Amino acid sequence: MSDGIKVPVMSDCFNAGKQLEILFWVGSAGSFDDRAKKISRAFVKILNKANVDFAVLGTEESCTGDIAKRAGNEFLFQMQAVTNIEVLNAYEIKRIVTCDPHSFNTLKNEYPNLGGKYEVLHHTQFIDELVKSGRLNIEGQTYKGKRVTFHDPCYLGRANGEYNAPRNVLANINANIIEMKRSKNHALCCGAGGAQMFKEPEKGNVDINILRTEDALATKPNIIATGCPYCNTMMTDGVKHKEKEAEIEVLDIAELIANS
């Protein structure tokens, strides 16, 4: 990458006989979406800072198949999954970390049935681990006194029961963390899951992402924190719809930590 951060590629590390701690699964959004690429960069910056031995698959990484499966194309999902599993197993991958809860959920819960058994972590779980083990120190003055509200991604929260890791990580930035009325297992979806990201919403009184943005705005935040590239897009669109982008930022937890 041009901004001075190191991103090793798995094939090079494997050929050099290098033992790696984790594979960073970048995901489709983190690889191709301009906004989500910033989240990937922020996470790599954290990995570099904590001296984590990691690699990415690079061109060998393909879509997990999550979107195909949610849209009802089981055949395409299995084709994509099996292709990825062959690559991962050939490299003897044990631990995978991803910034995308959709990839996290699919790799963790749906790949084992097809022969892909790995320990899979969401990036907030891994950052929490780095902080607790003393490998990552966060000075945390950048956001001191700022009002931050966190939107729970469905595939991290309700689907996998992880509510603590993102909040543990956020506690390190010395901001005022204000919970939305609907949070944790009562959180409202941003409207992007289940392949909805790639189609227009059905007609109704109000789009889900606008409804969720209203939940966030009720906390009078300076920053809406997310843990998913799709949630980030939906909340950003909601903030634009409300014409609040001048005063409210939508940032992934990895970005908040990297900036701290």
Backbone bond lengths (Angstrom), bond angles and torsions (degrees), N, CA, C in turn:
res aa  C-N    CA-C-N  psi(-1)  N-CA   C-N-CA  omega(-1)  CA-C   N-CA-C  phi
1 M - - - 1.468 - - 1.524 109.61 -
2 S 1.326 116.33 147.18 1.457 121.27 -172.49 1.525 113.74 -72.17
3 D 1.357 117.82 -21.94 1.464 118.25 -174.44 1.531 112.83 -90.39
4 G 1.346 115.93 27.48 1.461 119.42 170.27 1.516 115.70 80.86
5 I 1.348 118.30 8.55 1.462 118.65 177.68 1.526 109.57 -101.46
6 K 1.322 115.26 141.57 1.467 120.88 -172.90 1.527 111.01 -91.42
7 V 1.339 114.66 130.13 1.472 119.84 177.18 1.529 108.77 -128.39
8 P 1.340 117.03 94.68 1.461 119.55 179.15 1.527 111.28 -70.38
9 V 1.323 116.02 148.65 1.473 120.91 178.93 1.531 108.93 -104.30
10 M 1.320 115.60 137.99 1.464 122.78 -172.64 1.532 113.51 -53.89
11 S 1.330 117.28 -44.34 1.476 119.65 -176.22 1.528 110.89 -61.01
12 D 1.342 117.17 -39.85 1.470 121.12 179.11 1.530 110.65 -64.96
13 C 1.336 115.44 -45.17 1.475 120.38 -179.10 1.530 110.70 -63.80
14 F 1.335 115.41 -41.78 1.470 120.86 -177.86 1.530 110.21 -64.98
15 N 1.338 115.56 -44.27 1.465 120.45 179.99 1.524 111.77 -64.96
16 A 1.345 115.52 -29.33 1.471 120.19 179.29 1.530 111.19 -86.10
17 G 1.342 116.70 0.39 1.467 121.29 178.77 1.522 113.24 69.84
18 K 1.348 116.14 26.35 1.460 120.22 -176.07 1.536 111.34 -86.00
19 Q 1.332 116.04 130.94 1.472 121.25 176.66 1.530 109.42 -82.20
20 L 1.322 116.31 129.13 1.463 119.66 -178.00 1.524 111.01 -111.50
21 E 1.321 113.77 150.03 1.462 120.13 178.83 1.531 110.17 -78.60
22 I 1.330 115.53 -46.86 1.472 119.92 -178.93 1.531 111.10 -142.15
23 L 1.332 114.20 157.51 1.463 120.97 165.22 1.528 106.29 -101.46
24 F 1.307 117.55 127.47 1.470 121.14 174.90 1.530 107.41 -88.85
25 W 1.349 115.37 110.33 1.472 120.91 176.62 1.532 107.34 -85.81
26 V 1.315 116.96 110.67 1.466 120.98 -171.75 1.531 111.77 -75.84
27 G 1.332 116.12 -38.74 1.467 119.84 -179.59 1.522 112.17 82.92
28 S 1.319 116.36 161.64 1.477 121.25 -175.83 1.519 111.70 -63.52
29 A 1.340 117.08 -46.10 1.467 120.08 -178.78 1.523 110.09 -63.53
30 G 1.330 115.59 -48.04 1.469 120.86 -178.12 1.511 113.72 -64.14
31 S 1.343 117.22 -20.05 1.463 121.96 179.81 1.529 112.62 -92.15
32 F 1.331 116.88 -36.38 1.467 119.55 -168.46 1.528 115.63 -116.93
33 D 1.327 117.60 -26.56 1.465 120.01 -178.17 1.530 109.39 -82.54
34 D 1.316 117.15 126.17 1.471 120.83 -174.57 1.523 112.68 -57.30
35 R 1.332 117.37 -40.06 1.467 120.01 -179.71 1.532 110.13 -69.91
36 A 1.334 116.28 -43.68 1.470 120.13 -177.53 1.529 112.83 -69.26
37 K 1.346 116.54 -25.47 1.479 119.90 176.77 1.524 110.50 -59.86
38 K 1.343 116.49 -32.87 1.474 120.45 179.16 1.527 110.81 -65.31
39 I 1.339 116.35 -33.42 1.469 121.16 177.59 1.531 109.16 -68.11
40 S 1.343 116.14 -44.03 1.476 120.75 177.76 1.524 110.02 -58.94
41 R 1.334 116.41 -44.73 1.475 120.54 179.79 1.524 111.35 -61.90
42 A 1.337 115.43 -43.16 1.473 119.94 -179.58 1.527 110.20 -61.53
43 F 1.329 116.83 -41.20 1.462 119.91 -179.12 1.530 111.04 -67.78
44 V 1.331 116.50 -40.31 1.474 120.08 177.49 1.531 110.28 -62.48
45 K 1.341 115.91 -38.72 1.466 120.70 177.18 1.539 110.19 -58.17
46 I 1.342 116.12 -41.75 1.469 121.58 178.17 1.531 110.42 -64.91
47 L 1.335 116.59 -44.22 1.471 121.08 179.68 1.532 110.78 -61.55
48 N 1.331 116.27 -42.32 1.469 121.05 177.78 1.528 110.80 -62.99
49 K 1.322 115.03 -44.17 1.477 121.18 -178.20 1.532 110.86 -62.26
50 A 1.333 117.37 -37.91 1.472 121.64 -177.93 1.540 112.27 -89.23
51 N 1.351 115.97 5.76 1.473 121.55 -179.17 1.533 113.01 54.45
52 V 1.312 115.88 45.68 1.475 121.04 177.99 1.529 108.71 -84.93
53 D 1.331 116.11 130.17 1.472 120.21 174.23 1.519 107.92 -80.76
54 F 1.325 116.39 105.24 1.461 120.91 -176.72 1.523 109.50 -136.47
55 A 1.326 115.17 169.49 1.462 120.75 172.43 1.519 108.56 -152.15
56 V 1.326 115.65 163.66 1.469 121.60 172.91 1.532 107.40 -114.74
57 L 1.323 116.28 159.53 1.473 119.14 178.85 1.525 111.96 -77.42
58 G 1.328 116.76 -20.95 1.466 119.89 -178.49 1.515 110.75 65.78
59 T 1.320 115.77 -131.27 1.477 119.74 -176.31 1.525 112.52 -68.22
60 E 1.334 117.76 -12.58 1.469 120.14 178.82 1.525 112.38 -82.27
61 E 1.341 116.67 -10.80 1.469 118.89 178.02 1.527 109.40 -82.65
62 S 1.338 114.55 133.04 1.470 120.28 177.61 1.525 107.73 -121.97
63 C 1.312 118.57 167.78 1.469 121.73 177.54 1.527 110.16 -55.56
64 T 1.327 117.69 139.26 1.477 120.66 -179.27 1.521 112.06 -62.97
65 G 1.331 116.99 -22.80 1.466 120.78 -177.01 1.519 112.15 98.12
66 D 1.347 116.14 0.16 1.475 120.86 -179.97 1.528 111.42 -52.52
67 I 1.332 116.35 -48.07 1.469 120.54 -173.65 1.535 110.23 -65.59
68 A 1.328 115.61 -42.82 1.476 119.72 178.66 1.529 110.43 -60.28
69 K 1.336 115.63 -43.34 1.470 119.96 -177.96 1.524 110.96 -65.33
70 R 1.346 117.20 -46.30 1.474 120.44 -178.98 1.533 111.01 -64.64
71 A 1.322 115.95 -30.84 1.465 119.45 -179.59 1.535 111.46 -82.65
72 G 1.339 116.57 -3.35 1.457 120.49 174.69 1.508 116.17 100.24
73 N 1.349 117.00 5.02 1.467 118.87 -179.22 1.534 109.94 -98.39
74 E 1.326 115.58 79.47 1.473 121.86 -176.44 1.530 111.43 -62.61
75 F 1.331 116.41 -36.24 1.471 120.66 -178.89 1.527 110.67 -61.71
76 L 1.340 116.66 -47.70 1.468 120.83 179.59 1.536 110.42 -64.72
77 F 1.350 115.84 -40.37 1.469 119.50 177.73 1.527 111.06 -55.74
78 Q 1.346 115.89 -48.80 1.465 119.09 -176.28 1.519 111.81 -66.11
79 M 1.331 116.73 -36.10 1.474 120.39 176.51 1.526 110.36 -61.53
80 Q 1.360 115.65 -47.34 1.469 119.51 -178.88 1.524 110.97 -65.83
81 A 1.335 115.81 -42.70 1.465 120.44 -178.01 1.524 111.39 -63.60
82 V 1.315 117.18 -47.32 1.471 121.09 -177.03 1.534 110.46 -62.87
83 T 1.323 116.72 -39.20 1.476 120.83 177.28 1.532 109.94 -59.53
84 N 1.334 116.52 -46.40 1.467 120.84 179.61 1.528 111.99 -65.56
85 I 1.335 116.07 -41.76 1.468 120.41 -178.22 1.531 110.83 -62.47
86 E 1.339 116.48 -39.18 1.474 119.97 177.98 1.527 110.55 -59.86
87 V 1.331 116.29 -42.75 1.477 121.22 179.57 1.532 110.36 -66.27
88 L 1.348 116.18 -48.98 1.467 121.01 -177.64 1.530 111.72 -61.86
89 N 1.330 116.40 -42.85 1.470 120.28 -179.07 1.525 111.76 -69.57
90 A 1.325 116.21 -34.23 1.479 119.77 177.85 1.529 110.21 -62.86
91 Y 1.327 116.97 -33.21 1.472 121.11 178.92 1.537 112.17 -90.13
92 E 1.334 116.02 3.06 1.474 121.44 179.22 1.532 112.11 54.24
93 I 1.334 115.48 44.72 1.467 121.44 -178.51 1.527 110.18 -69.37
94 K 1.333 115.67 134.16 1.475 120.45 178.89 1.541 111.51 -109.71
95 R 1.340 116.25 -44.48 1.480 121.02 -175.07 1.517 110.28 -122.37
96 I 1.324 115.31 131.14 1.478 120.61 179.26 1.528 107.97 -123.91
97 V 1.331 116.30 135.20 1.469 121.14 173.86 1.522 108.49 -122.03
98 T 1.328 116.69 135.94 1.465 120.90 179.94 1.523 111.12 -138.66
99 C 1.323 116.59 149.88 1.475 122.15 176.95 1.528 111.51 -87.38
100 D 1.331 116.36 -3.21 1.463 120.75 -174.33 1.538 110.38 -110.66
101 P 1.344 118.63 111.28 1.463 121.06 -179.65 1.532 114.02 -59.11
102 H 1.337 116.65 -26.08 1.474 120.15 178.88 1.533 109.13 -68.25
103 S 1.340 116.15 -46.56 1.472 120.55 175.58 1.525 109.71 -63.40
104 F 1.326 116.23 -43.18 1.475 122.94 179.63 1.532 110.33 -54.46
105 N 1.322 116.03 -51.09 1.462 121.61 -177.91 1.531 111.54 -63.40
106 T 1.327 116.36 -43.67 1.473 121.07 -176.87 1.528 111.18 -68.72
107 L 1.350 116.19 -47.46 1.472 120.26 -179.73 1.536 110.92 -63.79
108 K 1.324 116.02 -38.75 1.470 121.86 -174.75 1.530 112.09 -76.18
109 N 1.331 116.38 -44.06 1.467 119.87 -169.90 1.525 115.48 -106.20
110 E 1.324 117.57 -22.72 1.471 118.96 -173.43 1.526 114.05 -111.36
111 Y 1.340 116.80 -22.74 1.468 119.08 177.96 1.536 113.62 -73.35
112 P 1.368 119.39 -33.03 1.470 117.95 -178.52 1.530 113.78 -55.41
113 N 1.341 118.05 -37.37 1.481 121.32 179.40 1.520 112.69 -64.03
114 L 1.338 115.83 -20.53 1.473 120.06 -177.47 1.531 111.07 -105.43
115 G 1.339 115.92 10.20 1.477 119.44 176.62 1.515 114.96 97.92
116 G 1.330 117.04 10.91 1.470 119.84 179.30 1.520 110.94 -111.33
117 K 1.342 116.71 93.01 1.475 120.22 -176.24 1.528 109.77 -107.36
118 Y 1.328 116.05 111.79 1.468 121.12 -178.04 1.521 109.67 -138.42
119 E 1.335 115.27 160.63 1.455 119.06 168.68 1.529 105.31 -86.45
120 V 1.329 116.44 119.95 1.468 120.36 -175.16 1.529 109.50 -116.63
121 L 1.330 115.80 129.34 1.466 121.32 -179.51 1.517 111.05 -122.90
122 H 1.324 115.75 144.53 1.460 121.07 169.23 1.524 107.09 -78.78
123 H 1.323 117.75 150.76 1.472 118.97 -174.47 1.526 112.94 -60.00
124 T 1.350 118.05 -29.21 1.470 118.70 178.45 1.532 110.44 -69.57
125 Q 1.332 117.20 -33.03 1.473 120.52 177.25 1.525 110.00 -66.28
126 F 1.328 115.66 -40.92 1.467 119.82 -178.49 1.536 111.02 -71.19
127 I 1.334 116.98 -40.36 1.477 120.14 177.93 1.536 109.09 -63.31
128 D 1.329 116.62 -41.32 1.460 121.68 177.96 1.537 109.89 -58.02
129 E 1.337 115.09 -42.54 1.468 121.69 178.57 1.535 110.83 -62.70
130 L 1.339 116.13 -43.74 1.475 120.88 -179.56 1.531 111.43 -63.49
131 V 1.335 115.92 -40.22 1.474 120.48 -179.90 1.528 110.07 -67.27
132 K 1.340 115.92 -47.50 1.474 120.51 -176.87 1.528 112.81 -64.50
133 S 1.333 116.43 -32.04 1.472 119.53 -179.30 1.536 111.63 -85.39
134 G 1.351 116.22 -0.76 1.459 120.05 177.68 1.519 114.93 80.76
135 R 1.335 116.74 9.60 1.473 119.52 -179.37 1.522 112.28 -82.64
136 L 1.334 116.11 -20.44 1.466 120.29 -179.80 1.524 108.85 -127.06
137 N 1.321 115.52 117.51 1.466 120.15 177.11 1.522 108.99 -104.80
138 I 1.317 115.69 128.58 1.464 120.25 -178.72 1.520 108.32 -110.99
139 E 1.336 115.48 113.82 1.481 118.85 179.97 1.524 109.59 -63.70
140 G 1.339 114.13 -43.72 1.455 119.57 168.60 1.512 118.08 66.88
141 Q 1.344 117.92 43.09 1.471 119.42 174.49 1.536 111.64 -105.72
142 T 1.341 116.28 -13.75 1.472 120.79 -175.70 1.525 112.34 -56.11
143 Y 1.333 116.67 -40.13 1.472 120.51 -173.56 1.530 112.63 -112.00
144 K 1.324 115.95 17.50 1.469 120.30 -178.44 1.523 110.15 -56.03
145 G 1.339 115.99 126.39 1.469 120.14 177.50 1.518 115.27 83.12
146 K 1.331 117.55 -7.22 1.475 120.14 178.72 1.537 109.56 -75.42
147 R 1.323 115.22 149.38 1.473 120.30 176.00 1.529 108.20 -92.73
148 V 1.339 115.21 119.15 1.466 121.08 -177.06 1.529 109.13 -123.16
149 T 1.323 116.50 132.69 1.473 119.89 173.20 1.520 108.27 -119.98
150 F 1.344 116.57 140.49 1.469 120.88 -176.60 1.519 111.03 -106.87
151 H 1.339 115.21 130.58 1.471 121.76 176.63 1.529 108.35 -97.35
152 D 1.337 117.25 119.00 1.469 121.87 179.93 1.524 111.63 -72.75
153 P 1.345 118.81 122.17 1.473 119.69 173.56 1.539 109.20 -70.75
154 C 1.323 116.69 138.02 1.478 121.39 -177.94 1.527 112.56 -56.53
155 Y 1.343 116.87 -42.90 1.464 119.73 -173.94 1.521 112.83 -78.96
156 L 1.321 117.61 -11.44 1.463 120.07 173.04 1.528 108.74 -93.79
157 G 1.333 115.54 -45.17 1.457 121.94 -175.81 1.511 113.15 -78.05
158 R 1.330 115.90 -89.34 1.468 118.58 -173.02 1.520 113.59 -59.83
159 A 1.321 117.78 -38.00 1.474 119.65 -176.10 1.524 112.69 -74.22
160 N 1.339 117.34 -28.78 1.469 119.61 -175.75 1.528 114.34 -129.66
161 G 1.335 116.37 5.77 1.454 120.79 172.29 1.525 115.98 66.07
162 E 1.330 117.35 21.48 1.470 119.57 -179.70 1.531 110.30 -101.28
163 Y 1.317 114.91 104.38 1.474 120.79 177.78 1.525 111.49 -116.55
164 N 1.346 116.59 -22.19 1.463 119.80 -172.70 1.522 114.46 -80.87
165 A 1.345 116.74 -43.58 1.475 119.68 -173.85 1.535 113.34 -53.58
166 P 1.347 119.22 -50.23 1.468 117.94 -179.39 1.529 112.09 -62.04
167 R 1.326 116.14 -36.71 1.477 119.49 -179.25 1.534 111.46 -72.59
168 N 1.334 116.08 -36.94 1.473 119.75 175.19 1.520 110.57 -59.56
169 V 1.336 115.12 -43.64 1.473 120.39 -178.61 1.533 110.08 -66.11
170 L 1.338 115.88 -45.12 1.473 120.03 -179.22 1.531 112.50 -61.90
171 A 1.330 116.13 -28.64 1.474 119.90 -179.40 1.535 111.50 -61.44
172 N 1.344 117.13 -18.54 1.468 120.99 -177.29 1.528 114.30 -82.88
173 I 1.335 117.94 -7.13 1.477 117.66 -174.52 1.534 112.93 -98.19
174 N 1.342 116.33 5.82 1.474 121.48 176.04 1.520 114.36 57.71
175 A 1.330 115.90 30.03 1.475 119.61 176.13 1.533 108.12 -96.76
176 N 1.329 116.36 170.20 1.469 120.09 171.20 1.522 107.31 -88.44
177 I 1.336 116.63 109.58 1.471 120.44 -178.37 1.533 107.84 -89.93
178 I 1.329 115.32 117.28 1.467 119.92 -178.21 1.527 108.61 -114.43
179 E 1.336 115.68 123.09 1.467 119.59 -178.78 1.527 110.90 -78.37
180 M 1.325 115.32 142.29 1.459 119.95 172.02 1.522 108.52 -71.44
181 K 1.333 115.93 159.50 1.466 120.76 178.95 1.537 109.80 -58.09
182 R 1.339 115.57 -42.60 1.467 119.84 175.63 1.530 107.45 -99.28
183 S 1.329 116.96 103.26 1.461 118.96 179.19 1.522 110.24 -140.57
184 K 1.332 115.35 173.85 1.468 122.95 -178.02 1.538 109.92 52.60
185 N 1.357 118.25 -127.63 1.479 117.76 -174.28 1.526 112.94 -74.20
186 H 1.330 117.54 -4.25 1.474 120.81 174.32 1.528 112.06 -104.86
187 A 1.329 116.60 7.07 1.468 120.04 -176.76 1.528 111.10 -62.64
188 L 1.308 115.54 149.30 1.472 120.96 177.52 1.531 108.94 -91.89
189 C 1.315 115.47 139.84 1.468 121.46 176.27 1.529 110.49 -60.70
190 C 1.345 116.60 150.75 1.475 120.07 177.64 1.527 111.29 -79.55
191 G 1.349 116.02 -14.74 1.459 119.56 179.05 1.523 114.90 102.15
192 A 1.358 117.92 3.14 1.474 119.47 -175.25 1.522 113.56 -103.63
193 G 1.346 117.77 -17.72 1.467 120.41 -174.46 1.520 113.22 -68.61
194 G 1.326 115.70 170.66 1.465 120.38 177.49 1.512 112.78 61.74
195 A 1.344 116.33 34.51 1.477 123.83 179.32 1.530 113.04 66.99
196 Q 1.337 117.39 10.96 1.478 120.41 179.09 1.534 111.71 -68.80
197 M 1.338 114.72 -21.76 1.477 120.97 179.82 1.533 111.59 -53.79
198 F 1.336 115.79 -30.60 1.465 119.96 -169.42 1.525 114.03 -104.06
199 K 1.331 116.27 17.47 1.460 119.08 176.06 1.517 109.23 -142.63
200 E 1.309 115.48 164.39 1.469 119.47 177.07 1.535 108.68 -75.32
201 P 1.345 117.63 144.19 1.472 118.74 179.16 1.524 111.67 -67.60
202 E 1.345 115.08 152.65 1.466 119.45 175.15 1.530 108.56 -66.02
203 K 1.324 115.35 156.19 1.470 119.94 -179.39 1.534 109.89 -66.21
204 G 1.311 114.99 138.39 1.463 120.86 178.34 1.519 107.82 -165.46
205 N 1.320 116.94 -171.00 1.470 120.03 -179.34 1.526 111.79 -70.15
206 V 1.357 115.04 -38.30 1.466 119.22 -176.25 1.526 109.04 -155.57
207 D 1.346 117.44 144.63 1.469 121.04 178.14 1.532 109.40 -69.25
208 I 1.323 115.82 146.63 1.468 120.07 -176.90 1.528 111.58 -59.91
209 N 1.352 116.66 -39.62 1.468 116.85 -177.13 1.535 111.99 -66.44
210 I 1.339 117.26 -28.92 1.475 120.69 176.62 1.532 109.15 -70.40
211 L 1.326 115.27 -42.31 1.461 121.12 178.48 1.530 110.43 -60.17
212 R 1.347 115.69 -44.40 1.465 119.93 -179.69 1.532 111.17 -68.95
213 T 1.312 116.45 -36.62 1.471 119.62 177.63 1.534 109.92 -63.58
214 E 1.329 115.82 -37.07 1.479 119.55 177.50 1.536 110.67 -62.97
215 D 1.348 116.74 -38.15 1.466 120.87 174.63 1.531 110.21 -57.26
216 A 1.342 114.74 -44.67 1.470 120.14 -178.17 1.530 111.23 -68.22
217 L 1.333 116.14 -43.46 1.471 119.97 -177.41 1.529 112.09 -64.32
218 A 1.331 116.40 -27.05 1.466 120.72 179.42 1.533 111.87 -63.34
219 T 1.350 117.19 -20.27 1.472 120.29 178.92 1.542 111.07 -87.00
220 K 1.346 116.54 0.74 1.473 123.06 -177.29 1.543 112.10 51.07
221 P 1.341 116.06 57.58 1.468 119.06 -174.12 1.530 113.28 -85.04
222 N 1.341 115.66 157.34 1.469 120.89 164.50 1.522 109.00 -89.15
223 I 1.354 114.51 -30.57 1.468 120.69 -176.28 1.529 109.89 -137.80
224 I 1.348 115.66 134.64 1.465 120.70 169.32 1.525 105.35 -101.26
225 A 1.345 116.49 118.46 1.468 121.03 -179.49 1.522 109.55 -93.91
226 T 1.335 115.78 139.00 1.461 121.02 179.17 1.527 108.83 -128.38
227 G 1.346 115.27 166.60 1.458 119.75 177.31 1.512 110.47 -131.42
228 C 1.336 115.85 27.40 1.469 121.17 -174.77 1.525 108.84 -156.96
229 P 1.339 118.24 132.94 1.471 119.83 -179.40 1.524 113.66 -62.15
230 Y 1.354 116.82 -32.73 1.463 119.37 -179.92 1.529 110.73 -72.24
231 C 1.348 115.59 -43.15 1.473 119.47 176.28 1.526 109.32 -58.78
232 N 1.336 115.73 -40.09 1.465 120.49 -178.88 1.529 110.86 -58.58
233 T 1.344 115.64 -45.64 1.470 120.59 178.92 1.529 111.07 -62.20
234 M 1.332 116.40 -46.67 1.470 120.50 -176.17 1.527 111.70 -65.93
235 M 1.335 116.70 -41.31 1.464 120.02 179.73 1.531 110.67 -70.48
236 T 1.326 116.44 -37.56 1.474 120.46 176.60 1.524 110.18 -61.90
237 D 1.340 116.56 -44.08 1.471 120.79 177.74 1.530 110.64 -61.99
238 G 1.343 115.88 -39.11 1.465 120.83 178.76 1.518 112.09 -64.11
239 V 1.339 115.76 -42.25 1.478 121.10 179.06 1.535 109.71 -64.63
240 K 1.341 116.41 -39.93 1.482 120.48 177.39 1.526 110.45 -64.14
241 H 1.336 115.56 -42.42 1.465 120.97 179.89 1.532 110.52 -58.97
242 K 1.331 115.66 -37.38 1.473 121.22 179.82 1.539 112.22 -84.96
243 E 1.359 115.07 1.20 1.476 121.90 -179.91 1.536 111.80 55.55
244 K 1.347 114.66 45.43 1.469 120.67 -179.00 1.533 111.73 -116.24
245 E 1.359 117.13 9.48 1.472 117.45 -172.83 1.527 113.26 -65.77
246 A 1.341 117.44 -19.06 1.472 120.03 178.43 1.528 111.27 -70.30
247 E 1.342 116.47 -32.03 1.477 117.93 -176.19 1.524 115.67 -109.79
248 I 1.362 117.91 -13.18 1.471 119.30 -177.50 1.530 110.54 -125.06
249 E 1.329 115.30 127.14 1.463 121.21 177.23 1.528 109.65 -98.44
250 V 1.332 115.85 146.85 1.468 120.70 172.01 1.525 106.26 -113.40
251 L 1.347 116.22 114.59 1.464 120.59 -175.06 1.524 111.16 -131.29
252 D 1.335 115.72 141.87 1.461 119.90 174.10 1.530 108.69 -72.88
253 I 1.332 116.00 151.98 1.473 120.23 178.84 1.527 111.21 -55.33
254 A 1.347 117.31 -37.31 1.465 120.33 179.02 1.528 110.84 -60.35
255 E 1.334 116.74 -38.13 1.469 120.42 179.17 1.531 111.04 -67.84
256 L 1.351 115.30 -41.07 1.460 119.12 178.80 1.529 110.95 -61.97
257 I 1.328 116.73 -40.48 1.462 120.62 179.83 1.527 110.68 -71.23
258 A 1.340 116.78 -45.06 1.470 119.77 179.92 1.524 111.11 -60.25
259 N 1.340 117.37 -38.15 1.460 121.04 179.14 1.530 112.39 -73.54
260 S 1.355 115.72 -18.18 1.472 119.34 -179.31 1.523 111.33 -89.22
